[in-house]
Amino acid sequence: MPLELPTHHRIPLGWLLEHGDETIRDRTLRELAPPGYATPEALNAAQVAVTESKQPLAVVKKQKDDGVWAGNLLGLAPSAKDGIKDVGTIPQYRRLLQLDWPRSGRPFRLADRILFRLLSRDEDPALLFEFQKLAKAEPAATEWARGTMREAAAAALAEAGYSEDPRLRGAAHRIASNISQFLRSPLAEKPFVKAGKALALHPEASPPTWYSVAMIAALPSLRRERAGFAERLGHYLAQPAPKKAFVVQLGKKAVRPQHLLLGDPIDADSKGVPHDLPLALHYIELLARMGALEWAPVASKVLGRLLKDVDERGVWAPKGIRSQPKSGNRITYHYWPLQPEDRRPESREMDVTFRLALIAKLLGWELEYA
């Protein structure tokens, strides 16, 4: 490993269940508790409590009967310029997954129809959603928009547990093949070209994205079948990401992408303190799920630094914390936070404590329960 990390972790099971909200309690019982700890009745009660809690209900109520949120697919925040009034379908779908809304629930059943249509390469212009205006003005943007939405849909469906669905498996292998071709090409080292005064992604470059990496992280069978590719991707994601701003050139239109991953996006100081803690945890968790953290020096250093602030109970409790960590990157919308902040100090510590425990379990560390 680039940095020596512990191989054991204490999970504050009682603390999480006592102070966590409905989602934290449900996910703690399902994902962190030892086998046999929770009875079927307790698990069912925890799931029911999620369906009656404010956070997920606020998301559910915004969904339309056609399965779409806010008339768009990828919007991470309102944008008057792009005609987006609220967070879109795929981020909201993934948000409900993180909040542990029942997978068999109506919101997922409605949205699944649209997500699977995106995987099928359906060319219905209506499926371009917020990109319809852009595609009409710049036909070159059509395939880029469909490809981006297809990757996002695949990530959402993979996280929802459709790993053995042949429609998802087919789409996932096509996406992996495109990334693999990029990683094997000279473009992996030099992915940019000049576009006037701007720096642009090479038109033939197909780097990984937050969506494709999330998809791969949720598909262990794909990683087993394509072990060489998974290792190359892990090494690529461990290298420092470019610091210079760049655009994607679509005909005469230049788009600033927020979903591409050309290396490790974590920005941290020399001690391993990240400038965006939620983003760092999201990325570390993805690497842990992929078994790729061992190659990532910055991510490992940040994880090691976070663990130094875990107390004897297993609670992340740094000195002087006055508020819940906030993210400056909207790509973490679905991921952060699980616990709304309130006046209790536990609410400031809850999300990081839960995530560190989950990462420790994903890494296969020896677990103690408190």
C-alpha angles and dihedrals in degrees: 000000000000087000127024108247129185118264096212135056137185115229113207093218096165093046093050092048094045100046104024125099123241095283095047091049093048095047092044091056093045103037108023109027118093118257113283094016095114123047120225088252092054092048091049092049091050091051092049090051089057091054089054098046126105102238100058093034089057088057095044093051092058094059117102124224090257089063095252128123119216094343094281140084111215107023111134095186139359113291121182090190092058095036092246114145098182145353111309138238103272097045089047092048090051090045090058090050090053091047087053099240108174110276091223091056124122096250091062095042091054096045095043091070091060095042093052090048088057090053091051092064090241105181096206104141089221089067089067087073109170091011095061094097093046093048092049092052094040114026088190087069094062099081092040091053094046091047093050093048091046091055092048092049091049091051092051094048092046091052089048091061103259092129095133097044107117092219091058094041091053093048092044093054091049091051091047091049092054092050092045091053089052093048091052094049132081087250090077088070098034108027098156138084132181116263106184106296093340133083111238136190111254107261091235095049117111105182123174119273136204086260099050092045091050089050093051091045089056095047111069091168091060091049091051092048092047102034095151092052092047091054093048089049091050092053091046092051090051095061120091114273118238113270097208120094116243141176139219109238113219107179105297092340121091117204125195105222121216098179104060121106114202094165140321108341095195114118110199138160126244091275093054097256107146121222090216108036099182091050091049093050092047091053094044090051091051091050090047091052089050094047088238103115092098091071096047112088098181095045090047092050092050091049091050091051093050091051090056088067093055110108130215091277092057092252121136099235113160118183117264099012106162102170142017113277112263129208124229093197120076092208085085093060094111094042106046135094116007093174118052112229117250135162094286117099089223091068090061092053101037105086096045091045092051094045094048090051091049092048090050090053092047089052090054096242122163106266130213122191126220 
